[in-house]
Amino acid sequence: MTRDGTLSADGPGRAGAMKNWRYMALHAVAAAAFIFLLQRYALSASLESSLLWALTFGGCAAGLAYSQSNR
């Protein structure tokens, strides 16, 4: 924010914080790890099922991070 209370853009050619692929990958890995641990240890699911859910949620989280970066 600037002194007059308005938001300033990053400027032409500059990427915002979520435009970086590393943040999208981190978002996907964090979501996948969370759902894997939840499925595997809290819900006592099989390894195959936990990995499948982790892959699904990681992909969805990556898609969400990508869509948020393009707003």
C-alpha positions as CSV (number, residue, x, y, z in Angstrom):
1,M,0.0,0.0,0.0
2,T,1.1,3.5,-0.6
3,R,0.7,6.5,1.7
4,D,-2.6,7.6,0.1
5,G,-4.2,4.2,0.9
6,T,-4.2,2.7,-2.6
7,L,-2.7,-0.5,-3.7
8,S,0.2,-0.3,-6.1
9,A,0.7,-2.9,-8.9
10,D,4.0,-4.7,-9.2
11,G,4.6,-2.9,-12.5
12,P,4.9,-4.2,-16.0
13,G,7.0,-7.3,-16.5
14,R,7.2,-8.1,-12.8
15,A,5.6,-11.2,-11.4
16,G,3.6,-11.3,-8.2
17,A,4.5,-13.6,-5.3
18,M,2.4,-16.6,-6.5
19,K,3.5,-16.3,-10.1
20,N,6.7,-18.2,-9.1
21,W,6.4,-21.9,-9.8
22,R,8.2,-22.7,-6.6
23,Y,5.3,-21.4,-4.5
24,M,2.9,-23.4,-6.5
25,A,5.0,-26.5,-6.1
26,L,5.3,-25.8,-2.3
27,H,1.5,-25.5,-2.1
28,A,1.0,-28.8,-3.9
29,V,3.6,-30.6,-1.7
30,A,2.2,-29.3,1.5
31,A,-1.3,-30.3,0.6
32,A,-0.2,-33.8,-0.6
33,A,1.8,-34.3,2.6
34,F,-1.1,-33.2,4.8
35,I,-3.6,-35.5,3.1
36,F,-1.2,-38.4,3.1
37,L,-0.5,-38.2,6.8
38,L,-4.2,-37.7,7.5
39,Q,-5.2,-40.7,5.4
40,R,-2.4,-43.0,6.4
41,Y,-2.2,-42.4,10.2
42,A,-5.4,-40.7,11.4
43,L,-7.8,-42.8,9.2
44,S,-5.6,-45.9,8.9
45,A,-6.0,-46.2,5.1
46,S,-3.8,-48.4,2.9
47,L,-0.6,-47.1,1.5
48,E,-1.9,-47.2,-2.1
49,S,-5.1,-45.3,-1.2
50,S,-3.1,-42.7,0.8
51,L,-0.7,-42.1,-2.1
52,L,-3.6,-41.8,-4.6
53,W,-5.4,-39.3,-2.4
54,A,-2.1,-37.4,-1.9
55,L,-1.6,-37.2,-5.6
56,T,-5.1,-36.0,-6.2
57,F,-5.0,-33.4,-3.5
58,G,-1.6,-32.2,-4.6
59,G,-2.8,-31.8,-8.2
60,C,-5.8,-29.9,-7.0
61,A,-3.7,-27.6,-4.8
62,A,-1.3,-26.9,-7.7
63,G,-4.3,-26.0,-9.9
64,L,-5.7,-23.8,-7.2
65,A,-2.4,-22.0,-6.7
66,Y,-2.1,-21.5,-10.4
67,S,-5.6,-20.1,-10.7
68,Q,-4.9,-17.7,-7.8
69,S,-1.7,-16.5,-9.4
70,N,-3.6,-15.5,-12.5
71,R,-6.1,-13.3,-10.7
